[in-house]
């Protein structure tokens, strides 16, 4: 089972490495959004930590949606959708494989955006790397768990352009809010109860929606 | 003989429906009159406080619509009966309307109480996100032609949305809060609020049943049209 899961993840990563269809555009959009936000963020140095969390996570969300939106596009466009459904694994495994690919894509985006935000704003987000890593990972899981499920759901619909963002954004408001607040507290070096509370909310969101995704994915891909 | 019996049953049903509608109309009228005439005027906010009786009722119905939508979604996925999807759609349309009214009345209240049209108060934020979830659900349905695909996609979306609502409420409450939390009310005010909630819930229920009946007829008409088209093709 683990080997099959790995092969599904491997297949998506290899095809992205060869064709470079989504990741370069996603990274470029992330950089553009970060630069635009930084230009607009003409604030006093002590005010910047207050704003940085929200701007960083909005940039991650909007750029990351490019990759999430294309989660099942290759299979649907290249006629491999039936083959994917016939692959001898439960639908849950397909969901988990696609979720893992999306988490890796968002992590790649964060590897570019977090240092970029640090460089552009001089806010020490990487002063506590393990805390930032934990928040980034849990935030990724939250956005990707909802995004992967809804991407499978909207894949078979005509005129689905931009519909996914409209559906996912209200759903992931708790993730964006919690991750932005936790990032703001990291920037301030404040690891009190508030930071733990936001991090726990991120964890709870990820657990709820990964569980829901594994249960509902079978219904989402039915035809 | 049998035709007469069917006709009598039909007439009885129609009479029952009219009676029910009159009763609901009376309940809503009584609630509105109670809000305007019997509810005491609040000391600090004056007459503007009367918005709360409508606001609380529609806010509750906005949430109830989503619960009905999600429960009917689960039942559709288990039974694969399109009737459950028709209930879901009816609940979504009414819930969307109630949620929109919650935002409007909440905004009017905020202007009177806090001197601003909008504030990112947790419950207003939660209502706004609920309204956006309704919008996404209805837009998504509008893009699908096949009835069973529409029902399946709608059911999954409604269940995911229902799981999301408590987390949105928690996040919004932790972020910031200034909403009056369960204020102590005068007994007359509480009675008026209760009558308003009961009256508007009864109206919601009647509209839900009527809209579902309309959706069922639409579905039957579609099926009939398809059969006529098929017969014409065969000829």
Interface residues (C-beta under 8 A of the other chain):
Chain A: X146 X149 X150 X153 X154 X156 X157 X158 X159 X160 X163 X166 X167 X169 X170 X171 X173 X174 X177 X178 X181 X197 X198 X201 X204 X205 X208 X209 X212 X216 X219 X220 X222 X223
Chain B: X77 X129 X132 X133 X135 X136 X139 X140 X143 X144 X145 X149 X152 X153 X155 X156 X157 X159 X160 X161 X163 X164 X167 X168 X170 X171 X172 X174 X175
